[in-house]
Amino acid sequence: MGEDKKSFQDELKIFAEISDLLEKSNILNKDKTIVKKVLDKEDFFFILKNFREIDWNKNEFIISFDNVDFIFSLQK
């Protein structure tokens, strides 16, 4: 079980690093950047279970870092 927590923290660190890279760009940092990823059920709920205040009935959620939104959608 500790492995899931570490794995999620590693994933979250990657999102933050991507956000930092986008923010360093002279072109990409001017406006809001949206990154959308469609996930299968297993991966979608793996990420979702790490957040308390998310509506579990929705098929999409957003994690924001500065001016970058990561949108995760459940594959239909």
Biotite code that builds the C-alpha atoms (Angstrom):
import biotite.structure as struc

atoms = struc.array([
    struc.Atom([0.000, 0.000, 0.000], chain_id="A", res_id=1, res_name="MET", atom_name="CA", element="C"),
    struc.Atom([2.865, 2.387, 0.664], chain_id="A", res_id=2, res_name="GLY", atom_name="CA", element="C"),
    struc.Atom([3.932, 1.829, -2.934], chain_id="A", res_id=3, res_name="GLU", atom_name="CA", element="C"),
    struc.Atom([0.733, 3.445, -4.278], chain_id="A", res_id=4, res_name="ASP", atom_name="CA", element="C"),
    struc.Atom([1.364, 6.586, -2.241], chain_id="A", res_id=5, res_name="LYS", atom_name="CA", element="C"),
    struc.Atom([4.944, 6.826, -3.462], chain_id="A", res_id=6, res_name="LYS", atom_name="CA", element="C"),
    struc.Atom([3.874, 6.153, -7.038], chain_id="A", res_id=7, res_name="SER", atom_name="CA", element="C"),
    struc.Atom([1.237, 8.871, -6.896], chain_id="A", res_id=8, res_name="PHE", atom_name="CA", element="C"),
    struc.Atom([3.705, 11.343, -5.394], chain_id="A", res_id=9, res_name="GLN", atom_name="CA", element="C"),
    struc.Atom([6.079, 10.531, -8.252], chain_id="A", res_id=10, res_name="ASP", atom_name="CA", element="C"),
    struc.Atom([3.285, 11.174, -10.767], chain_id="A", res_id=11, res_name="GLU", atom_name="CA", element="C"),
    struc.Atom([2.361, 14.454, -9.084], chain_id="A", res_id=12, res_name="LEU", atom_name="CA", element="C"),
    struc.Atom([5.993, 15.544, -9.245], chain_id="A", res_id=13, res_name="LYS", atom_name="CA", element="C"),
    struc.Atom([5.988, 14.879, -13.003], chain_id="A", res_id=14, res_name="ILE", atom_name="CA", element="C"),
    struc.Atom([2.868, 17.060, -13.457], chain_id="A", res_id=15, res_name="PHE", atom_name="CA", element="C"),
    struc.Atom([4.618, 19.856, -11.546], chain_id="A", res_id=16, res_name="ALA", atom_name="CA", element="C"),
    struc.Atom([7.757, 19.489, -13.674], chain_id="A", res_id=17, res_name="GLU", atom_name="CA", element="C"),
    struc.Atom([5.716, 19.649, -16.887], chain_id="A", res_id=18, res_name="ILE", atom_name="CA", element="C"),
    struc.Atom([3.974, 22.744, -15.571], chain_id="A", res_id=19, res_name="SER", atom_name="CA", element="C"),
    struc.Atom([7.328, 24.368, -14.763], chain_id="A", res_id=20, res_name="ASP", atom_name="CA", element="C"),
    struc.Atom([8.634, 23.632, -18.258], chain_id="A", res_id=21, res_name="LEU", atom_name="CA", element="C"),
    struc.Atom([5.548, 25.144, -19.871], chain_id="A", res_id=22, res_name="LEU", atom_name="CA", element="C"),
    struc.Atom([5.804, 28.213, -17.644], chain_id="A", res_id=23, res_name="GLU", atom_name="CA", element="C"),
    struc.Atom([9.448, 28.743, -18.719], chain_id="A", res_id=24, res_name="LYS", atom_name="CA", element="C"),
    struc.Atom([8.464, 29.001, -22.377], chain_id="A", res_id=25, res_name="SER", atom_name="CA", element="C"),
    struc.Atom([8.249, 32.531, -23.770], chain_id="A", res_id=26, res_name="ASN", atom_name="CA", element="C"),
    struc.Atom([5.373, 31.530, -26.047], chain_id="A", res_id=27, res_name="ILE", atom_name="CA", element="C"),
    struc.Atom([3.449, 29.037, -23.919], chain_id="A", res_id=28, res_name="LEU", atom_name="CA", element="C"),
    struc.Atom([3.436, 30.927, -20.621], chain_id="A", res_id=29, res_name="ASN", atom_name="CA", element="C"),
    struc.Atom([1.353, 33.904, -21.760], chain_id="A", res_id=30, res_name="LYS", atom_name="CA", element="C"),
    struc.Atom([-2.071, 32.344, -21.308], chain_id="A", res_id=31, res_name="ASP", atom_name="CA", element="C"),
    struc.Atom([-3.667, 29.430, -19.502], chain_id="A", res_id=32, res_name="LYS", atom_name="CA", element="C"),
    struc.Atom([-2.340, 26.093, -20.748], chain_id="A", res_id=33, res_name="THR", atom_name="CA", element="C"),
    struc.Atom([-4.639, 23.083, -20.743], chain_id="A", res_id=34, res_name="ILE", atom_name="CA", element="C"),
    struc.Atom([-3.318, 19.531, -20.993], chain_id="A", res_id=35, res_name="VAL", atom_name="CA", element="C"),
    struc.Atom([-6.029, 16.899, -21.425], chain_id="A", res_id=36, res_name="LYS", atom_name="CA", element="C"),
    struc.Atom([-5.458, 13.196, -20.887], chain_id="A", res_id=37, res_name="LYS", atom_name="CA", element="C"),
    struc.Atom([-8.032, 10.448, -21.383], chain_id="A", res_id=38, res_name="VAL", atom_name="CA", element="C"),
    struc.Atom([-7.467, 7.563, -18.957], chain_id="A", res_id=39, res_name="LEU", atom_name="CA", element="C"),
    struc.Atom([-8.830, 4.078, -18.579], chain_id="A", res_id=40, res_name="ASP", atom_name="CA", element="C"),
    struc.Atom([-10.913, 3.365, -15.474], chain_id="A", res_id=41, res_name="LYS", atom_name="CA", element="C"),
    struc.Atom([-8.022, 1.959, -13.421], chain_id="A", res_id=42, res_name="GLU", atom_name="CA", element="C"),
    struc.Atom([-5.694, 4.930, -13.959], chain_id="A", res_id=43, res_name="ASP", atom_name="CA", element="C"),
    struc.Atom([-8.503, 7.483, -13.635], chain_id="A", res_id=44, res_name="PHE", atom_name="CA", element="C"),
    struc.Atom([-9.527, 6.181, -10.206], chain_id="A", res_id=45, res_name="PHE", atom_name="CA", element="C"),
    struc.Atom([-5.891, 5.709, -9.138], chain_id="A", res_id=46, res_name="PHE", atom_name="CA", element="C"),
    struc.Atom([-5.401, 9.465, -9.453], chain_id="A", res_id=47, res_name="ILE", atom_name="CA", element="C"),
    struc.Atom([-8.870, 10.383, -8.217], chain_id="A", res_id=48, res_name="LEU", atom_name="CA", element="C"),
    struc.Atom([-8.576, 8.431, -4.961], chain_id="A", res_id=49, res_name="LYS", atom_name="CA", element="C"),
    struc.Atom([-5.714, 10.717, -3.873], chain_id="A", res_id=50, res_name="ASN", atom_name="CA", element="C"),
    struc.Atom([-7.967, 13.770, -3.637], chain_id="A", res_id=51, res_name="PHE", atom_name="CA", element="C"),
    struc.Atom([-10.700, 14.293, -1.049], chain_id="A", res_id=52, res_name="ARG", atom_name="CA", element="C"),
    struc.Atom([-12.777, 17.079, -2.487], chain_id="A", res_id=53, res_name="GLU", atom_name="CA", element="C"),
    struc.Atom([-13.563, 15.727, -5.917], chain_id="A", res_id=54, res_name="ILE", atom_name="CA", element="C"),
    struc.Atom([-17.021, 14.720, -7.058], chain_id="A", res_id=55, res_name="ASP", atom_name="CA", element="C"),
    struc.Atom([-16.734, 10.963, -7.599], chain_id="A", res_id=56, res_name="TRP", atom_name="CA", element="C"),
    struc.Atom([-19.726, 10.997, -9.953], chain_id="A", res_id=57, res_name="ASN", atom_name="CA", element="C"),
    struc.Atom([-18.005, 13.118, -12.592], chain_id="A", res_id=58, res_name="LYS", atom_name="CA", element="C"),
    struc.Atom([-16.107, 11.676, -15.535], chain_id="A", res_id=59, res_name="ASN", atom_name="CA", element="C"),
    struc.Atom([-13.536, 14.452, -15.522], chain_id="A", res_id=60, res_name="GLU", atom_name="CA", element="C"),
    struc.Atom([-11.445, 16.402, -13.018], chain_id="A", res_id=61, res_name="PHE", atom_name="CA", element="C"),
    struc.Atom([-8.729, 19.056, -13.104], chain_id="A", res_id=62, res_name="ILE", atom_name="CA", element="C"),
    struc.Atom([-5.421, 19.387, -11.275], chain_id="A", res_id=63, res_name="ILE", atom_name="CA", element="C"),
    struc.Atom([-3.958, 22.898, -11.553], chain_id="A", res_id=64, res_name="SER", atom_name="CA", element="C"),
    struc.Atom([-0.365, 24.035, -11.190], chain_id="A", res_id=65, res_name="PHE", atom_name="CA", element="C"),
    struc.Atom([0.060, 27.780, -11.572], chain_id="A", res_id=66, res_name="ASP", atom_name="CA", element="C"),
    struc.Atom([-1.197, 28.623, -15.064], chain_id="A", res_id=67, res_name="ASN", atom_name="CA", element="C"),
    struc.Atom([-1.435, 24.995, -16.254], chain_id="A", res_id=68, res_name="VAL", atom_name="CA", element="C"),
    struc.Atom([-4.542, 22.821, -15.904], chain_id="A", res_id=69, res_name="ASP", atom_name="CA", element="C"),
    struc.Atom([-4.279, 19.070, -16.295], chain_id="A", res_id=70, res_name="PHE", atom_name="CA", element="C"),
    struc.Atom([-7.692, 17.702, -17.247], chain_id="A", res_id=71, res_name="ILE", atom_name="CA", element="C"),
    struc.Atom([-8.208, 13.993, -16.715], chain_id="A", res_id=72, res_name="PHE", atom_name="CA", element="C"),
    struc.Atom([-11.156, 12.336, -18.447], chain_id="A", res_id=73, res_name="SER", atom_name="CA", element="C"),
    struc.Atom([-12.525, 8.850, -17.987], chain_id="A", res_id=74, res_name="LEU", atom_name="CA", element="C"),
    struc.Atom([-12.389, 6.864, -21.221], chain_id="A", res_id=75, res_name="GLN", atom_name="CA", element="C"),
    struc.Atom([-15.844, 5.799, -22.349], chain_id="A", res_id=76, res_name="LYS", atom_name="CA", element="C"),
])
